Amino acid sequence: MANIITRRSILGAGAAIAAGGQAVAQSRVQSASGVSAPTLPIESGATLRMLRPVRFVAPDEEVFRANCARFTQQTGVQVRVDFVGWEDINQQTAVTANTGAGPDVIIGFGDAPHIYADKLVELTDIAEYIGRKYGGWMAVGEKYGKRHGTNNWIGLPFGGTAGPLVWRKSAVNAAGYQTPPNDMPGFLEMCKKLRQAGKPAGFALGNAVGDGNGFANWLMWSHGASITDDAGAVSVNSPQTLASLNYLKELYPTFVDGGTISWGDISNNQAYAANSVFVTSNGVSLYFALKNDPATRAIAEDTEHSVMPLGVADSWPSAPLTLNAMLFKHSRFPNASKALLAFLMEQPQYEPWLDANLGYWAHPVNAYKDAAVWTSDPKITLFRDSMNNKFWNGYKGPITVASGQANAEYVLVQMYAAVASGQSTPEAAMREAERRARRIFRR
């Protein structure tokens, strides 16, 4: 989902949320009693440095820093937190892993711990503690946390953000629907009617990190297709993939004039705000950008969210962008680092931080479903379940360097774009995607 302009446009949206404020006093989050925390003797003279992605809204950073300061007050461990651009976090994680120097802890994105697993300290003790105390880990949290094929935790997921269907209620109702259909033929028919009414849909098919990959993944997974099988072998050449390509051939003509082949992550935000498209897919950022701008507030009032059509999938066919913490072996203070991570996930710290993010980041453990943020605005409640999907980048195989590379090289996006643009037949586009995938996965 796009977050480039919207992240800037709503930086002050939650400025009234303060660290440790009423969210804790009025909390409905229930934790299990009698769950003992692991024994983590903090090393003498410990000081910690953490790296994490830059804030989405201003209170994200304010509450996060306040939580780290509270840890310092309670333990005496000084904590330095550096916030870096989203585009830079992967590069800095690679440098840290390859040089064996730098931050003790990095909160990176989903697959990073799996790429650098051999450079990391296992976090099984604190992950199992948090899971027992806070209602268990949700599906994506467990997938991104555990090393493939084991019960050993190499990451500690902090939260995720997904891109559901974003739609104008007036347009969908005028087309004869109370809500968008959740089946593939019905969704196609609705998009045809919206196009005829001059209120078309639009989904990115350009090389867009969030939106392009998200739409391509949805097309695959809703038809039962995947780029790899359970063992990690390339499986993109399949009847299910072919069915998804033929579905797009019918769906794409319903999109906005000019098409969406060149759309980046910012494009659907702009088109939706300009009344050019009336159905798209995006994170909660688009809604808040519209809501906080007087010029577009009426669009926000007419906007609803729902899960993208499931097709044959049994859960939302979306891989949430996930914040995932990792602790490096070069750290001289692993116990202090683990203690900090566990502290930040505890309710007095985590719930105010979750609320401060206005629904952009969703919790990875079940207890936080009752956090105040999820009832603060009915239109964002759906995002509460973002981490309970059963899909991830590289699905169905293990999370590896290869799965990340296939995503970065837009193998699936370009397969679908070739068919949408008429440059390739579905069969030819699928064969080319298979060739590219085999080069990346090498099996």
Secondary structure in CASP SS format (residue, H / E / C, confidence):
PFRMAT SS
TARGET T0000
AUTHOR 0000-0000-0000
METHOD secondary structure of the structure
MODEL  1
M C 1.00
A C 1.00
N C 1.00
I H 1.00
I H 1.00
T H 1.00
R H 1.00
R H 1.00
S H 1.00
I C 1.00
L C 1.00
G C 1.00
A C 1.00
G C 1.00
A C 1.00
A C 1.00
I C 1.00
A C 1.00
A C 1.00
G C 1.00
G C 1.00
Q H 1.00
A H 1.00
V H 1.00
A H 1.00
Q C 1.00
S C 1.00
R C 1.00
V C 1.00
Q C 1.00
S C 1.00
A C 1.00
S C 1.00
G C 1.00
V C 1.00
S C 1.00
A C 1.00
P C 1.00
T C 1.00
L C 1.00
P C 1.00
I C 1.00
E C 1.00
S C 1.00
G C 1.00
A C 1.00
T E 1.00
L E 1.00
R E 1.00
M E 1.00
L E 1.00
R E 1.00
P E 1.00
V C 1.00
R C 1.00
F C 1.00
V C 1.00
A H 1.00
P H 1.00
D H 1.00
E H 1.00
E H 1.00
V H 1.00
F H 1.00
R H 1.00
A H 1.00
N H 1.00
C H 1.00
A H 1.00
R H 1.00
F H 1.00
T H 1.00
Q H 1.00
Q H 1.00
T H 1.00
G C 1.00
V C 1.00
Q E 1.00
V E 1.00
R E 1.00
V E 1.00
D E 1.00
F E 1.00
V E 1.00
G C 1.00
W H 1.00
E H 1.00
D H 1.00
I H 1.00
N H 1.00
Q H 1.00
Q H 1.00
T H 1.00
A H 1.00
V H 1.00
T H 1.00
A H 1.00
N H 1.00
T H 1.00
G C 1.00
A C 1.00
G C 1.00
P C 1.00
D C 1.00
V E 1.00
I E 1.00
I E 1.00
G E 1.00
F E 1.00
G C 1.00
D C 1.00
A H 1.00
P H 1.00
H H 1.00
I H 1.00
Y C 1.00
A H 1.00
D H 1.00
K H 1.00
L E 1.00
V C 1.00
E C 1.00
L C 1.00
T H 1.00
D H 1.00
I H 1.00
A H 1.00
E H 1.00
Y H 1.00
I H 1.00
G H 1.00
R H 1.00
K H 1.00
Y C 1.00
G C 1.00
G C 1.00
W E 1.00
M C 1.00
A H 1.00
V H 1.00
G H 1.00
E H 1.00
K H 1.00
Y H 1.00
G H 1.00
K E 1.00
R C 1.00
H C 1.00
G C 1.00
T C 1.00
N C 1.00
N C 1.00
W E 1.00
I C 1.00
G C 1.00
L E 1.00
P E 1.00
F E 1.00
G E 1.00
G E 1.00
T E 1.00
A C 1.00
G C 1.00
P C 1.00
L E 1.00
V E 1.00
W E 1.00
R E 1.00
K H 1.00
S H 1.00
A H 1.00
V H 1.00
N H 1.00
A H 1.00
A C 1.00
G C 1.00
Y C 1.00
Q C 1.00
T C 1.00
P C 1.00
P C 1.00
N C 1.00
D C 1.00
M H 1.00
P H 1.00
G H 1.00
F H 1.00
L H 1.00
E H 1.00
M H 1.00
C H 1.00
K H 1.00
K H 1.00
L H 1.00
R H 1.00
Q H 1.00
A C 1.00
G C 1.00
K C 1.00
P C 1.00
A E 1.00
G C 1.00
F C 1.00
A C 1.00
L C 1.00
G C 1.00
N C 1.00
A C 1.00
V C 1.00
G C 1.00
D H 1.00
G H 1.00
N H 1.00
G H 1.00
F H 1.00
A H 1.00
N H 1.00
W H 1.00
L H 1.00
M H 1.00
W H 1.00
S H 1.00
H C 1.00
G C 1.00
A C 1.00
S C 1.00
I C 1.00
T E 1.00
D C 1.00
D C 1.00
A C 1.00
G C 1.00
A C 1.00
V E 1.00
S C 1.00
V C 1.00
N C 1.00
S C 1.00
P H 1.00
Q H 1.00
T H 1.00
L H 1.00
A H 1.00
S H 1.00
L H 1.00
N H 1.00
Y H 1.00
L H 1.00
K H 1.00
E H 1.00
L H 1.00
Y H 1.00
P H 1.00
T H 1.00
F E 1.00
V C 1.00
D C 1.00
G C 1.00
G C 1.00
T C 1.00
I C 1.00
S C 1.00
W C 1.00
G C 1.00
D C 1.00
I C 1.00
S H 1.00
N H 1.00
N H 1.00
Q H 1.00
A H 1.00
Y H 1.00
A H 1.00
A C 1.00
N C 1.00
S C 1.00
V C 1.00
F C 1.00
V E 1.00
T E 1.00
S E 1.00
N C 1.00
G C 1.00
V H 1.00
S H 1.00
L H 1.00
Y H 1.00
F H 1.00
A H 1.00
L H 1.00
K H 1.00
N C 1.00
D C 1.00
P C 1.00
A C 1.00
T C 1.00
R H 1.00
A H 1.00
I H 1.00
A H 1.00
E H 1.00
D C 1.00
T E 1.00
E E 1.00
H E 1.00
S E 1.00
V C 1.00
M C 1.00
P C 1.00
L C 1.00
G C 1.00
V C 1.00
A C 1.00
D C 1.00
S C 1.00
W C 1.00
P C 1.00
S C 1.00
A C 1.00
P C 1.00
L E 1.00
T E 1.00
L E 1.00
N E 1.00
A E 1.00
M E 1.00
L E 1.00
F E 1.00
K C 1.00
H C 1.00
S C 1.00
R C 1.00
F C 1.00
P H 1.00
N H 1.00
A H 1.00
S H 1.00
K H 1.00
A H 1.00
L H 1.00
L H 1.00
A H 1.00
F H 1.00
L H 1.00
M H 1.00
E C 1.00
Q H 1.00
P H 1.00
Q H 1.00
Y H 1.00
E H 1.00
P H 1.00
W H 1.00
L H 1.00
D H 1.00
A H 1.00
N C 1.00
L C 1.00
G C 1.00
Y C 1.00
W C 1.00
A E 1.00
H C 1.00
P C 1.00
V E 1.00
N H 1.00
A H 1.00
Y H 1.00
K H 1.00
D H 1.00
A C 1.00
A H 1.00
V H 1.00
W H 1.00
T H 1.00
S C 1.00
D C 1.00
P H 1.00
K H 1.00
I H 1.00
T H 1.00
L H 1.00
F H 1.00
R H 1.00
D H 1.00
S H 1.00
M H 1.00
N H 1.00
N C 1.00
K C 1.00
F C 1.00
W C 1.00
N C 1.00
G C 1.00
Y C 1.00
K C 1.00
G C 1.00
P C 1.00
I C 1.00
T C 1.00
V H 1.00
A H 1.00
S H 1.00
G H 1.00
Q H 1.00
A H 1.00
N H 1.00
A H 1.00
E C 1.00
Y C 1.00
V H 1.00
L H 1.00
V H 1.00
Q H 1.00
M H 1.00
Y H 1.00
A H 1.00
A H 1.00
V H 1.00
A H 1.00
S C 1.00
G C 1.00
Q C 1.00
S C 1.00
T C 1.00
P H 1.00
E H 1.00
A H 1.00
A H 1.00
M H 1.00
R H 1.00
E H 1.00
A H 1.00
E H 1.00
R H 1.00
R H 1.00
A H 1.00
R H 1.00
R H 1.00
I H 1.00
F H 1.00
R C 1.00
R C 1.00
END
